[in-house]
Amino acid sequence: MNPPRTTSHGNDANEPLLPLSGHQRAIVATLLLNGPSSRTDLVHNLNLSAGSLTRLTRPLIDAGILQEQSTNPTQASIGRPSVPLTLNADRHRFIGIKLTATDSHAALTTTHAEIEHTINTPLSVTDATTVLDLMADQILTLAAHTPHPILGVGVTLGGHVAHYSVVTRADYHGWENLDVAHELQARTGFTIVVDNDIVAHTEYSSWFGQGRGAERFALFTLGAGIGFGVVVHGHAVSTPEAGFSLLSHHRLLTEELLTRVPDPEYVRGSCGHLACARTLFTSGEISRRASLLLGRDVSAPEVLTLAKAGAPLARQLINVSGYALGQFLADVANMVLPERIILGGEMCEIADVARDALNDGLRHFRDSRTTPPALFLDNPDISSWARSAATLAIHNLFIGRGALPVGGDNSRCATPDNPTNPR
């Protein structure tokens, strides 16, 4: 086990104070999401007085969180020029780890979740001690790659997480009631926050991804499982039930779907259900059903490749999934009323390969008077999921999630370059 680090990467006096006040968090969030802003605009948009804004932002500037943006000295102006405030995105760094059933994907990012370095490590075993040690090594290795302070680490995985710390259940790893945040903090000395991967990816999509700028959107991820997230009024909806994969067995068996299959058994899943979301959209089930049809083992990516090439059996299977996906999206659009729907995960390509069938499903189950929501395909690269894990840490620091700094001292940010915090 690695002991907590106390080596310094920066000037301790410039580390941000915690906890930030509600108004300070609002200022940081506004600049993080919208870019540089004049003090006049901040006063107006956040309903603050000029004096209050100065009082609130001065500690943030001193801490290196905010900075005054340099202006063009040749630009003509009348009176005292207004110097915009901006987030100092180059001052600090964050680390995100996306844990899958087979790999641990770690990334070092800026405050805007832009990746600077990555480490991808296969998991030879999934026992908790081995995986925790591996993640701790990734964190410490990435921290050594930068001279900048690491202000937080986010860890995401498929499973249910309580209190942004305890993995109550992770079926892919066989974990129950494992306090991942506590264990990693003890190994590394960094502030750790843990959450379900879909919850974090929804938040990342809202801040930095395909959902940026949308007041309402729905996110679906199709891969080993089914993920679903919703943003309303710019805020990701999160409840204690997040992480239970509640839509996996959503039934999609309709008369219209049955007209597209040779036999109802064609859409029966290994779970025993006819035409549930898991059966029609997940990689394992598509691989299993295609292997039965083709009489040989075939992976889900190969099924998509065959369907694109026009292979009849693969094409029919993916078209059925595409039509059902259109119905699935129509159900959600009818209830959630999103401006956008974002599809992610390794199987989101179903929407591209079977676009005509998907559009048929959408049209059939939506009122003809409605405007279809804009459909976006997310980047299936695993690096975007590591970015979403880093976004979890960014959100924890600047917006707040209730995670305590290492050592229990709420007066300063607990980072390895702040040795004044007790470990």
Secondary structure, DSSP 4 states (H G I P E B T S, - for coil): -PPPP---SS-GGGSPBSSPPHHHHHHHHHHHHH--B-HHHHHHHHT--HHHHHHHHHHHHHTTSEEEPP--TTS--SSSPP--EEE-TTT-EEEEEEE-SSEEEEEEE-TT--EEEEEEEE-S---HHHHHHHHHHHHHHHHTT-SS-EEEEEEEESSEEETTTEEEEBTTTTB-SEEHHHHHHHHH-S-EEEEEHHHHHHHHHHHTSTTTT-SEEEEEEESSSEEEEEEETTEE---TTTTS-TTTT-B---HHHHTTSSSGGGGB-TTS-BSBHHHHH-HHHHHHHHHHHHTS---HHHHHHHHHTT-HHHHHHHHHHHHHHHHHHHHHHHHH--SEEEEESTTTTHHHHTHHHHHHHHHHTS-TTSPPPEEEEPP--THHHHHHHHHHHHHHHHT--SPPPGGG-TTB---TT-TTS--
